[in-house]
Amino acid sequence: MSKPRDQIIELQLAETGMELRPAVEAAQFARVIDHAAPAVSGAEEQALTRFLEAFTACAETWEQLQAVGRSSALAGLSARLEALQRCGLYVHWAAIDARLAAAGGRVTLPLAVLTVSRSNLPETQVRLPAELEVAPEGGPTAH
């Protein structure tokens, strides 16, 4: 049996928290976040940490939030995106259906894919394995 090939994922530049809504919804199930190493400046590290914390909190509480709470959470993500942009860092995202391999077999779930990098191009690409492995101690989340 041949190994499945990697897949190329097209990512879009996020300029507002509202644009990240599909990624937040997918991140409730699984997420992969790749980011550039922050520069020595504390501002970059702080902006990156705050964005990652806000995105994770938003995804993990999304189903419990009412419409006003969701709008507020997305507005908070917008503020975190602006802070990253002031440091020269930009978020690209996609929400896809991904095949995940777990101890019980294979399953297809929504997956949020985010990158934080110095590229401000409107689109970028990442390569992911055709099938991701789920870690038993917490699932397919990477930072």
N, CA, C and O of each residue as an XYZ file, in Angstrom:
572
protein
N       0.846     -1.174      0.000
C       0.000      0.000      0.000
C       0.892      1.237      0.000
O       1.821      1.324      0.802
N       0.625      2.186     -0.879
C       1.456      3.385     -0.966
C       1.023      4.407      0.079
O      -0.138      4.465      0.483
N       1.980      5.196      0.495
C       1.736      6.241      1.480
C       0.993      7.401      0.820
O       1.347      7.794     -0.292
N      -0.049      7.971      1.489
C      -0.743      9.123      0.910
C       0.211     10.299      0.736
O       1.108     10.510      1.552
N       0.011     11.048     -0.319
C       0.871     12.200     -0.594
C       0.469     13.390      0.260
O      -0.659     13.489      0.743
N       1.429     14.286      0.428
C       1.143     15.523      1.147
C       0.130     16.333      0.350
O      -0.016     16.162     -0.860
N      -0.561     17.213      1.051
C      -1.512     18.088      0.384
C      -1.054     19.536      0.513
O      -0.489     19.938      1.530
N      -1.309     20.305     -0.532
C      -0.999     21.729     -0.531
C      -2.269     22.469     -0.118
O      -3.332     22.291     -0.713
N      -2.138     23.295      0.906
C      -3.270     24.058      1.429
C      -3.071     25.526      1.082
O      -2.022     26.103      1.369
N      -4.077     26.124      0.468
C      -4.063     27.553      0.148
C      -4.553     28.341      1.364
O      -5.642     28.082      1.875
N      -3.762     29.286      1.817
C      -4.115     30.106      2.971
C      -4.373     31.543      2.537
O      -3.726     32.064      1.628
N      -5.328     32.166      3.204
C      -5.690     33.552      2.918
C      -5.180     34.464      4.034
O      -5.144     34.065      5.198
N      -4.790     35.680      3.679
C      -4.364     36.674      4.661
C      -5.571     37.106      5.491
O      -6.629     37.420      4.945
N      -5.406     37.119      6.791
C      -6.463     37.588      7.695
C      -6.184     39.033      8.067
O      -5.131     39.354      8.619
N      -7.132     39.895      7.761
C      -6.976     41.301      8.123
C      -7.887     41.694      9.275
O      -7.653     42.706      9.935
N      -8.933     40.894      9.521
C      -9.848     41.159     10.635
C     -10.193     39.843     11.323
O     -10.048     38.762     10.751
N     -10.642     39.961     12.537
C     -11.079     38.781     13.275
C     -12.265     38.105     12.611
O     -12.380     36.880     12.644
N     -13.153     38.896     12.005
C     -14.329     38.332     11.339
C     -13.914     37.357     10.240
O     -14.574     36.339     10.032
N     -12.826     37.662      9.537
C     -12.342     36.758      8.487
C     -11.892     35.418      9.056
O     -11.879     34.416      8.341
N     -11.524     35.388     10.334
C     -11.058     34.159     10.971
C     -12.194     33.281     11.505
O     -11.937     32.199     12.032
N     -13.425     33.726     11.378
C     -14.551     32.960     11.932
C     -14.565     31.501     11.467
O     -14.709     30.613     12.308
N     -14.421     31.211     10.160
C     -14.404     29.793      9.762
C     -13.260     29.007     10.403
O     -13.415     27.825     10.709
N     -12.119     29.656     10.606
C     -10.983     28.990     11.251
C     -11.281     28.735     12.732
O     -10.927     27.684     13.267
N     -11.924     29.684     13.380
C     -12.306     29.506     14.789
C     -13.261     28.326     14.907
O     -13.106     27.483     15.791
N     -14.240     28.267     14.024
C     -15.209     27.166     14.073
C     -14.534     25.824     13.823
O     -14.857     24.842     14.492
N     -13.606     25.759     12.875
C     -12.889     24.515     12.598
C     -11.946     24.163     13.740
O     -11.741     22.986     14.035
N     -11.373     25.172     14.383
C     -10.397     24.941     15.451
C     -11.012     24.302     16.686
O     -10.287     23.821     17.557
N     -12.334     24.291     16.774
C     -12.983     23.597     17.881
C     -12.665     22.109     17.843
O     -12.651     21.441     18.877
N     -12.411     21.598     16.648
C     -12.140     20.178     16.464
C     -10.645     19.899     16.434
O     -10.168     19.004     17.132
N      -9.902     20.657     15.630
C      -8.460     20.452     15.503
C      -7.839     21.695     14.887
O      -8.481     22.412     14.119
N      -6.576     21.941     15.237
C      -5.885     23.096     14.678
C      -4.388     22.828     14.593
O      -3.805     22.119     15.413
N      -3.795     23.424     13.566
C      -2.354     23.418     13.384
C      -1.953     24.870     13.208
O      -2.437     25.556     12.308
N      -1.066     25.330     14.073
C      -0.621     26.719     14.007
C       0.899     26.719     13.913
O       1.591     26.182     14.778
N       1.400     27.325     12.853
C       2.840     27.444     12.655
C       3.177     28.924     12.684
O       2.488     29.737     12.068
N       4.230     29.270     13.397
C       4.579     30.689     13.465
C       6.077     30.894     13.389
O       6.879     30.037     13.761
N       6.412     32.059     12.894
C       7.814     32.467     12.827
C       8.327     32.689     14.242
O       7.568     33.058     15.138
N       9.598     32.464     14.430
C      10.196     32.772     15.732
C      10.172     34.280     15.919
O      10.585     35.022     15.028
N       9.694     34.738     17.068
C       9.683     36.189     17.277
C      11.104     36.736     17.359
O      12.034     36.047     17.779
N      11.241     37.972     16.952
C      12.537     38.644     17.048
C      12.870     38.827     18.529
O      12.057     38.540     19.408
N      14.042     39.294     18.770
C      14.488     39.487     20.148
C      13.578     40.473     20.880
O      13.479     40.440     22.107
N      12.920     41.342     20.131
C      12.059     42.345     20.755
C      10.926     41.686     21.524
O      10.285     40.757     21.031
N      10.686     42.163     22.716
C       9.607     41.628     23.539
C       8.238     41.901     22.949
O       7.293     41.159     23.218
N       8.112     42.957     22.144
C       6.819     43.313     21.563
C       6.311     42.215     20.636
O       5.124     41.888     20.662
N       7.190     41.641     19.816
C       6.773     40.567     18.898
C       6.330     39.333     19.669
O       5.289     38.746     19.374
N       7.118     38.950     20.647
C       6.772     37.763     21.430
C       5.452     37.963     22.160
O       4.620     37.058     22.216
N       5.268     39.141     22.713
C       4.034     39.443     23.428
C       2.834     39.442     22.474
O       1.787     38.884     22.801
N       2.979     40.060     21.304
C       1.883     40.091     20.333
C       1.538     38.683     19.862
O       0.361     38.347     19.732
N       2.538     37.865     19.608
C       2.322     36.492     19.163
C       1.632     35.670     20.247
O       0.663     34.964     19.969
N       2.118     35.757     21.458
C       1.517     35.012     22.576
C       0.073     35.421     22.787
O      -0.796     34.569     22.974
N      -0.187     36.710     22.758
C      -1.560     37.187     22.972
C      -2.495     36.735     21.848
O      -3.648     36.388     22.106
N      -2.008     36.737     20.611
C      -2.842     36.253     19.515
C      -3.147     34.774     19.695
O      -4.304     34.366     19.588
N      -2.127     33.966     19.968
C      -2.333     32.521     20.130
C      -3.292     32.228     21.282
O      -4.159     31.363     21.159
N      -3.147     32.932     22.385
C      -4.051     32.741     23.521
C      -5.481     33.150     23.173
O      -6.429     32.444     23.516
N      -5.638     34.284     22.495
C      -6.973     34.762     22.124
C      -7.642     33.809     21.136
O      -8.830     33.515     21.265
N      -6.880     33.326     20.146
C      -7.449     32.406     19.160
C      -7.874     31.103     19.828
O      -8.967     30.599     19.571
N      -7.025     30.563     20.674
C      -7.338     29.316     21.369
C      -8.559     29.490     22.267
O      -9.453     28.644     22.259
N      -8.608     30.562     23.033
C      -9.753     30.813     23.915
C     -11.037     30.972     23.113
O     -12.089     30.467     23.504
N     -10.946     31.672     21.999
C     -12.107     31.871     21.138
C     -12.620     30.529     20.631
O     -13.819     30.260     20.699
N     -11.732     29.691     20.126
C     -12.136     28.381     19.598
C     -12.720     27.491     20.689
O     -13.707     26.792     20.459
N     -12.122     27.512     21.859
C     -12.549     26.610     22.922
C     -13.838     27.032     23.609
O     -14.475     26.217     24.276
N     -14.235     28.298     23.458
C     -15.473     28.764     24.087
C     -16.565     29.090     23.063
O     -17.669     29.474     23.450
N     -16.280     28.947     21.784
C     -17.161     29.395     20.704
C     -18.597     28.893     20.866
O     -19.534     29.684     20.756
N     -18.785     27.634     21.118
C     -20.135     27.057     21.202
C     -20.929     27.606     22.384
O     -22.159     27.632     22.330
N     -20.262     28.044     23.443
C     -20.965     28.572     24.613
C     -21.314     30.050     24.471
O     -22.120     30.574     25.240
N     -20.716     30.721     23.497
C     -20.931     32.162     23.343
C     -22.220     32.466     22.584
O     -22.576     31.779     21.627
N     -22.901     33.500     23.032
C     -24.050     34.027     22.303
C     -23.512     34.942     21.197
O     -22.306     35.171     21.108
N     -24.405     35.458     20.361
C     -24.003     36.293     19.225
C     -23.148     37.487     19.654
O     -22.149     37.792     19.002
N     -23.519     38.153     20.724
C     -22.765     39.323     21.186
C     -21.372     38.890     21.649
O     -20.387     39.572     21.367
N     -21.287     37.771     22.352
C     -19.999     37.260     22.814
C     -19.103     36.861     21.658
O     -17.892     37.080     21.700
N     -19.694     36.278     20.627
C     -18.916     35.899     19.445
C     -18.371     37.135     18.735
O     -17.210     37.171     18.327
N     -19.221     38.143     18.593
C     -18.770     39.398     17.961
C     -17.631     40.022     18.756
O     -16.659     40.516     18.184
N     -17.760     39.994     20.073
C     -16.721     40.552     20.941
C     -15.421     39.751     20.811
O     -14.338     40.334     20.766
N     -15.523     38.427     20.750
C     -14.330     37.582     20.610
C     -13.634     37.848     19.280
O     -12.407     37.917     19.226
N     -14.409     37.999     18.207
C     -13.825     38.278     16.891
C     -13.197     39.676     16.858
O     -12.171     39.886     16.211
N     -13.818     40.626     17.558
C     -13.233     41.968     17.658
C     -11.899     41.899     18.412
O     -10.946     42.599     18.069
N     -11.846     41.057     19.432
C     -10.598     40.865     20.159
C      -9.518     40.285     19.264
O      -8.354     40.675     19.353
N      -9.906     39.344     18.393
C      -8.937     38.799     17.434
C      -8.456     39.878     16.473
O      -7.282     39.908     16.104
N      -9.368     40.769     16.064
C      -8.960     41.884     15.189
C      -7.883     42.727     15.862
O      -6.898     43.106     15.228
N      -8.070     43.018     17.140
C      -7.073     43.811     17.871
C      -5.739     43.073     17.939
O      -4.683     43.694     17.823
N      -5.778     41.762     18.126
C      -4.544     40.966     18.184
C      -3.859     40.912     16.817
O      -2.630     40.921     16.735
N      -4.656     40.855     15.746
C      -4.086     40.890     14.391
C      -3.381     42.224     14.140
O      -2.290     42.259     13.573
N      -4.011     43.316     14.566
C      -3.411     44.638     14.398
C      -2.095     44.742     15.159
O      -1.131     45.323     14.660
N      -2.050     44.183     16.360
C      -0.812     44.214     17.149
C       0.293     43.428     16.444
O       1.446     43.859     16.424
N      -0.055     42.279     15.868
C       0.931     41.505     15.102
C       1.419     42.301     13.892
O       2.615     42.336     13.605
N       0.488     42.937     13.189
C       0.849     43.692     11.991
C       1.780     44.858     12.327
O       2.676     45.176     11.545
N       1.581     45.486     13.465
C       2.485     46.574     13.882
C       3.906     46.056     14.088
O       4.870     46.817     13.997
N       4.031     44.755     14.367
C       5.351     44.126     14.550
C       5.875     43.518     13.244
O       6.958     42.934     13.221
N       5.108     43.656     12.163
C       5.528     43.086     10.885
C       5.205     41.605     10.747
O       5.821     40.907      9.941
N       4.234     41.117     11.535
C       3.804     39.718     11.460
C       2.366     39.654     10.945
O       1.535     40.500     11.276
N       2.090     38.635     10.127
C       0.791     38.522      9.472
C       0.267     37.096      9.600
O       1.032     36.132      9.588
N      -1.050     36.984      9.722
C      -1.700     35.675      9.881
C      -2.360     35.287      8.567
O      -3.076     36.079      7.954
N      -2.103     34.047      8.145
C      -2.791     33.435      7.004
C      -3.544     32.231      7.541
O      -3.086     31.587      8.485
N      -4.691     31.917      6.956
C      -5.525     30.859      7.510
C      -6.261     30.085      6.423
O      -6.408     30.542      5.289
N      -6.713     28.907      6.809
C      -7.634     28.092      6.014
C      -8.408     27.210      6.985
O      -7.925     26.879      8.067
N      -9.606     26.840      6.582
C     -10.406     25.852      7.315
C     -10.688     24.733      6.317
O     -11.323     24.955      5.285
N     -10.218     23.545      6.627
C     -10.340     22.413      5.706
C     -10.921     21.205      6.429
O     -11.032     21.197      7.655
N     -11.286     20.200      5.672
C     -11.618     18.898      6.232
C     -10.366     18.044      6.097
O      -9.825     17.896      5.002
N      -9.906     17.482      7.212
C      -8.655     16.732      7.207
C      -8.882     15.313      7.708
O      -9.729     15.062      8.566
N      -8.107     14.396      7.151
C      -8.122     13.010      7.620
C      -7.166     12.895      8.792
O      -5.991     13.249      8.690
N      -7.679     12.400      9.899
C      -6.878     12.251     11.101
C      -6.818     10.771     11.469
O      -7.825     10.065     11.432
N      -5.630     10.322     11.821
C      -5.439      8.939     12.246
C      -5.352      8.914     13.762
O      -4.509      9.585     14.359
N      -6.223      8.141     14.372
C      -6.228      7.988     15.830
C      -6.188      6.500     16.149
O      -6.273      5.661     15.252
N      -6.059      6.184     17.415
C      -5.969      4.787     17.837
C      -7.179      3.976     17.377
O      -7.047      2.792     17.068
N      -8.344      4.595     17.328
C      -9.561      3.894     16.936
C      -9.778      3.806     15.436
O     -10.763      3.212     14.998
N      -8.892      4.375     14.639
C      -9.052      4.352     13.185
C      -8.847      5.726     12.590
O      -8.120      6.557     13.135
N      -9.504      5.952     11.456
C      -9.366      7.229     10.752
C     -10.703      7.963     10.765
O     -11.774      7.359     10.710
N     -10.600      9.281     10.841
C     -11.794     10.112     10.871
C     -11.485     11.403     10.112
O     -10.338     11.849     10.073
N     -12.510     11.994      9.514
C     -12.362     13.291      8.854
C     -13.033     14.341      9.734
O     -14.201     14.208     10.099
N     -12.285     15.377     10.067
C     -12.778     16.457     10.922
C     -12.371     17.804     10.346
O     -11.419     17.890      9.570
N     -13.102     18.875     10.731
C     -12.650     20.215     10.365
C     -11.297     20.497     11.016
O     -11.044     20.090     12.150
N     -10.445     21.186     10.292
C      -9.109     21.530     10.778
C      -8.822     22.983     10.424
O      -8.967     23.386      9.270
N      -8.417     23.761     11.411
C      -7.962     25.123     11.170
C      -6.456     25.089     10.971
O      -5.727     24.489     11.762
N      -5.998     25.736      9.912
C      -4.568     25.839      9.626
C      -4.221     27.327      9.637
O      -4.771     28.104      8.856
N      -3.318     27.714     10.516
C      -2.895     29.110     10.609
C      -1.380     29.193     10.556
O      -0.672     28.334     11.083
N      -0.902     30.233      9.916
C       0.518     30.557      9.969
C       0.650     32.010     10.401
O      -0.195     32.847     10.082
N       1.701     32.290     11.117
C       2.052     33.665     11.468
C       3.472     33.854     10.945
O       4.411     33.192     11.387
N       3.604     34.773      9.996
C       4.906     34.965      9.356
C       5.093     36.441      9.001
O       4.256     37.285      9.321
N       6.184     36.724      8.348
C       6.481     38.098      7.931
C       5.933     38.408      6.538
O       6.131     39.511      6.028
N       5.257     37.461      5.929
C       4.678     37.660      4.598
C       3.313     38.324      4.712
O       2.445     37.869      5.458
N       3.138     39.412      3.958
C       1.823     40.057      3.928
C       1.145     39.874      2.574
O       0.261     40.647      2.203
N       1.565     38.845      1.842
C       0.915     38.536      0.566
C      -0.535     38.128      0.815
O      -0.840     37.599      1.884
N      -1.438     38.358     -0.139
C      -2.843     38.005      0.075
C      -3.076     36.501      0.210
O      -4.043     36.078      0.844
N      -2.192     35.693     -0.383
C      -2.338     34.238     -0.297
C      -0.970     33.604     -0.116
O       0.047     34.159     -0.532
N      -0.958     32.447      0.503
C       0.258     31.659      0.637
C      -0.140     30.189      0.674
O      -1.327     29.866      0.702
N       0.824     29.320      0.675
C       0.549     27.878      0.702
C       1.370     27.213      1.786
O       2.459     27.668      2.138
N       0.822     26.124      2.310
C       1.566     25.250      3.207
C       1.356     23.816      2.748
O       0.368     23.496      2.088
N       2.290     22.972      3.104
C       2.194     21.547      2.789
C       1.926     20.797      4.095
O       2.648     20.947      5.081
N       0.874     19.993      4.071
C       0.536     19.161      5.223
C       0.509     17.711      4.796
O       0.240     17.410      3.633
N       0.786     16.806      5.725
C       0.622     15.387      5.398
C      -0.828     15.108      5.009
O      -1.742     15.745      5.534
N      -1.044     14.178      4.108
C      -2.402     13.838      3.685
C      -3.226     13.332      4.860
O      -4.449     13.468      4.876
N      -2.549     12.747      5.841
C      -3.235     12.240      7.030
C      -2.418     12.649      8.249
O      -1.219     12.381      8.325
N      -3.077     13.299      9.196
C      -2.397     13.763     10.403
C      -2.606     12.755     11.523
O      -3.665     12.136     11.627
N      -1.599     12.598     12.349
C      -1.684     11.710     13.516
C      -2.207     12.510     14.700
O      -1.806     13.655     14.910
N      -3.102     11.906     15.471
C      -3.647     12.545     16.655
C      -2.871     12.037     17.859
O      -2.753     10.830     18.071
N      -2.343     12.965     18.643
C      -1.636     12.597     19.862
C      -2.667     12.273     20.936
O      -3.597     13.052     21.139
N      -2.528     11.144     21.629
C      -3.533     10.755     22.625
C      -3.658     11.748     23.780
O      -4.707     11.807     24.422
N      -2.627     12.515     24.054
C      -2.680     13.423     25.194
C      -3.194     14.815     24.839
O      -2.944     15.751     25.598
N      -3.875     14.990     23.762
C      -4.414     16.324     23.558
C      -4.844     16.642     22.155
O      -5.398     17.721     21.941
N      -4.637     15.813     21.211
C      -5.156     16.078     19.889
C      -4.187     16.809     18.988
O      -3.061     17.122     19.374
N      -4.651     17.073     17.779
C      -3.786     17.643     16.743
C      -3.669     19.155     16.815
O      -4.131     19.860     15.918
N      -3.060     19.650     17.865
C      -2.792     21.075     17.985
C      -1.292     21.259     18.027
O      -0.600     20.585     18.791
N      -0.789     22.155     17.222
C       0.642     22.448     17.241
C       0.829     23.944     17.331
O       0.077     24.706     16.725
N       1.821     24.367     18.081
C       2.178     25.796     18.154
C       3.622     25.928     17.801
O       4.157     27.037     17.792
